[in-house]
Structure formats: structure tokens, C-alpha cells
Amino acid sequence: MRDYGVVSPKFWIGETGKALRGNAPAQVLALYLMTCPHANMIGVFHCPVLYMAHETGLGMEGASKALQSLIEAGYCTYDEASETVFVHRMAAYQVAESLKPGDNRVKGVEREWSNIGSAHLKSAFAAIYSVAFHLPVEEAKASPFQAPSMGLGSQEQEHDQEQDHDQEQEKSAGEPATSPVPEKQKSRTVTLAAYLDTCKALGVKAIPNDHHIRRYCADAGITDEMTAIAWLRFREEHTTGARKSKRYIDWPETFANCVKSSWYGLWACNAEGPANWTTKGLQEKRVADARRAEKESANEHA
């Protein structure tokens, strides 16, 4: 049993906290899962609903409804067969966002991960944290989530950018930048389609709410709408377009590089105030608006 559990004050003002407002049983259960005596530092642990019901005082019906609310909010995943819960962001708060290879906690995380009873949740954890916590390549590679489930200028410019993105990701992973991706890390790369499948299965956003690119955009005056249009272009290009076979270790960071480098030239930043749309940006926005209107019209007549 752990001596303590870390609960961030951001719990109450983050997206999940906001989604749970007015749902006291779900709030209680969310805090219980982070601090209960059955929990571990990686947030994947055996916890029957009976335990939740008894130790929170919610009762079986109340605990079951609260758990379903947490699942729908993307807070956790529950494997009924093994009665194991995976609190998605718990490892990031209880351990760290990432660890250096020589950190003593790496072995502890690996030990807890190896003991996960649910193969589904073990694979899900590896798909999210294998790079951050340096989980064994061979086992992380076996994750079913990693199987298959035009830029600013010329082709030459795009090729140069891709190499830059690889090198930046190596640095962000705490490892030296080599060209283009070290052999040991190639097996940890995934296509964007596979990454999105993982996010959908876990009920989490492809770009987490607390990812640094969101703060960067706010500081740079890049509006949410501009970021959304950039994401639509990025997603289409890497799932059905010319780059659909591209594989990266960290897709949120790849998108962050896309935004910072303004791959698609959608906006122009000013000395003060919000950025302005460029001609290319307005063109992409009109296309996105037209597709959205078409989809809404189709839903109305369905």
C-alpha cells in the first residue's frame, strides 16, 4: 500500500473536473481511485466495483453509475473480466510526465506494468507511456494498439521538415538526436491512424488538454479555430493523404511542431492581439466550414 497519493488542484478546473461538476458520486469515485489503498503509482490496478461501493459508501448501484460517468468523461477505462481499472493520467501525476533512462523509478514502473493482469490494459498503458517510461521494446511492440486498426512548399522542403521533426522528438524523449530515428525506437513508432485508434479506445483526446502547445497557441495569439483547422489538415494528410504511412513516437509533439513551424501557412501573427488568417488559411477554413455544413445537413435528413 502506498503512503500517499498525489491529487492536483487542477482536478477541479480541468476538463474532466468540469465534466463531473454536479455529479458528486463521480467526483468522490474519481478521488477514491487516485488515493485508494489498492492503487499503485501507474494507475492500473485491481479494484472490483464491490471495493468501490463499500469503501466510498456509494453502494453497488451508485458506484456502478459513478464509474460509468468516469469512463464516459475519459477519466478511466475499466476491464470487467479482470476487474482492473486504468486511470489514464494517473501515472503522469503520481510518477512524472516522463523519466530519464537512469531514473530509479523506471524499474518500479516497469515492475508494476509487468504485473498488470489485463492484457488489454497492459497494452493500452504501453501504447501511451512506453516512450516516457522506457518500457521494454519487445513487449511494448506487441501492443495491439500499435498495429494497423502538402506542406508549405516543395517535396524537398517537406522531407527536410520531416527529418527536423524526428530529431526534435528524439530530444523530447531525452535521447540524443540521430538521423533520422534510432533502430531501438523505430519499433515504438506508430501511424497517426493507430494512435487515434488508441485514443478512441481509451476515451482520451488526441492532443491532451494540458499539452504545452495549447499554452503556446494562447501566448502566440493563435486562436482555437486556427488550431482546429490546422489539426483537420494535419489529420487528413497523415491518415488518408500522402503522409499516411508516416510513423512517429509522439504524435502530439509532431502536431506541436506543425503548429510552431506553421507548416500550412494558415495564419500570420501580429505584434499584439490575435493572429490573422492568411489567404491559405481562409481557403482551408471555407473548406472545413463547407464540409461541416454538409455533414450537419446529412444528419438532419438521416
N, C-alpha and C positions, 0 to 999 in steps of 0.2 A: 504493500500500500504506500502511495506517495504521502509525503508530509504536507504538501500543499499543492494547489493548482493556481495557475495564473488566469485571471479574468480581466480583460482590458476594459477600461471605461468606455471605449468606442463601441462596445457591445450594444449600448443603449441608443447610439445615434447612427450606427451603420445601417446598411440596407436590411440586414436580417433583423436587427433590433427594431427598425421602423415597421417591418412587415409583421412583427409579433405584437406590436402595441395594441392593447385592448384584449389580448389573449393571455391572461395571467397564467393559466396552466402550462402553455407552451413556453413562456418565459421561465417559469420555475424549472421545467424539464431541461431547457437549454443550459441553464446554470448548473443543474444537477449533473448533466453529462460531462461538463468540464471539471467538476470538482468531486464527483462521487468516489467512493473508496475502490471501485472496480476499474476506474480509468487508468490509463498509462500516458506517458508523455507524447506518444504519437497519435493518440485519439482513435485508435482502433482496438476495441476490447469487447469481451463477452459481457453482455448486460441484458438478460431476459426482461421482458416487459413487466414481469412479476416483480423484479427488483425495483424497477422504476416506480411502479404503482405503490409498493409498500414503503419505500424509503422517502418518497415525496409526499405521501398521503393523498395522492390523486385518485387512487383506486384503479382497477383494471381499465374500465371504460374511459376514465379521464386521462390516464397515461397513454392509452392507445390513440385517442384523439389528438393529444398533445404531440405525440411522436409523429403522427401523420402531418400535422401542421409544420413541424420542423423539416420533414422531408420535402414538403411542397415549397418551403421557403429556401430550399437548397442548403440548409444548415448541416444535414447529415444524411447518410444512407444506412438503411437497416437490412441486414440479411436474416430473414426469419428462420431459415433452415438451421443456421449455426447460432442464432440469437446474438449476433455480433453487430455492433454499431460502429460506424466510421464518421466521426465529426470532422468535416473536411478541412477546416482551417486550424484545427487544434494543435497540430504539430508545429505550425509556424509560430504560434503564440507560446506553447509550452517549451519548445526547443529553440528554434530560430527560423528565420526565413531560409537560411542556407548555412552550411558549415564548411570550414576548410577541411581538406582531406585528413590532416593530422589531429583534428579536434577529437578529444576523448569521447565526446558524445556520439560520434559516428558509429562506433561499435555498439553503443547502447541502443541507438535507433535501429541498427541492423538486427540486433538480437530480438527486439520487440516485433519488428516486421516479420522475421522468420517464424515467429510463434503465432502469427495470425491464423486462426482456424479456417476462415472463409477464403477459399481460393479467389473468389470474385473480388472481395475487398482487398485482398493482398495485392492483386494485380492493379486494382484501382489506385491504391496508395503508391505503388511503384510508378505508375504512369504519371503521377503528379510530382512525387518527391524523389525519384531515383537520382536525378542530377544534383538536386540541392543537398541530399544527404549521402551521396556516393554509394548507393546500394549496389550490390554485385551485378555486373553487367549481364552475366549469363541468365540470372534469374529475372532481372528487370526486363530483359529482352523477350522473355516468354509471355509477357503481358498480352492478353487478347485485345486490349485497348490500343496496342501499338501495331496491330495488324490492320489490313485494309477493312474494315467495317464500313498597257505597255508602259512602262515606267516613264521617266522624264525625258528620255532621249533614245539613242540608238541601242542596238543589241549589245554593242561593246560596253556602253555605259552601264547597262543593266548587269552585265557579267561582273564588272568591276564592283558594283554595289553589292552584289551577292557575296563576293569574297570579303568585302568590308563587314557585312552583317555576320558572317561566320566568325571572323576574328573578334568582333565586339562581343559575340555570345560566348566565345571561349574565355574572354576576360571576365565577363559577368559570372561565369561559373567558377572563377577563382583559379583557372588554369592558364598556362602560357598560350599566347596566340600563335598558332601554326597554320600553315596553308594546305588545304582550306579547313579540314576538320580532322583531328587525330583519329587513328583507327579505333582506339578504345571507346571513342564517343560516338562513332558512326552508328553503332547498334542501338544507341539511345535516341537517335533522331526519329521523328515521325512526320508524316504528311499532315497538312492542316486538316484534311478530312478526318483522319484518325484522331487528331487532337479534339476536334469538335464533337466527335462521337463520344469521347471520354467525358467531355464537359456535359453533354446531354444526359449521359447515363448517371452522372453524379448530381445533376441539377445545379451546376455552377456556371457562372459567366465565363466566357472565353477570355475576356480581359477583366480580371478581378477589380472590384470597386476600389481597393486600396493600392492598386498598381501605380507606380510613380508617374506613368505617362499621363494620368488624369490630372495630377497636380501640375505637371509640366504644361499641359494644354491651357489650364486655367491661368497660369502665370504668363504664358505667351499670348493670351488673348484668342486662342484657337477655340471656337465655340463647340458645344456638344454636337450641333448639327454638322459642322465640318468634319469632326472626328467620326461621326456616324457614316457620312458619305465616304470618307477615306476607308473605313472598315468594310463597307459594301464592295468597294472596288478591290480592296486587298483580298477579301474572302472569295470573290468571284474569280479573280486571277489565279488564286492558289488552290481552288477546288475544282474548277471546270475549265480554266484558261490555260495559258501557255506554261504556267509555273506549277501546275497541279502535282507534278512529281517531286517538287522540292521538299526536302526533309530538313527539319531544324530541331534543335534540342529544346528551345524555349520560344514558343510562338508569340506569347505576349510581348517578349522583348523584341522579337523580329518586327512586330507591328509598331512597337515604340520607336524603333529605328526608322521605320517607314514614315511615321509622323514627324519625327525630329528632322529628318532629311528632306521632308516634303517630296516624296517620290513622285507623286502625281501632279504636283504644282496646282493644288486646288485653292490655295489661299495665299494672301500676301500680308505679312504682319506690319503693323504701324508702330511708331514710337510710343504711342499711348492708345488705349482703348482696344476694342476687339479687332481681329484681323478682318480683311475684306476678301470676298470671293474673287478669284481670277476668272477669266473667260472659260478656262478649262473647268474650274470649279462649278461655275454656273451651269455649264453643259452637263456635268455629272449629276448635279442637283436636279436638273429638269428630268433627266432620265430616271433617277430614283423616284421622284415625285410621280411621274407617269406610271411607273411600274406599281407603286403603292396604290395609286388610284384604281388601276386595273384590277389589282388583287382584291381591293375592298369592294369593287363593283361585282366581281365574280362571287364573292362571299355573300353579298346581298341577294343575288339571284340563285344561290345554291339551294 
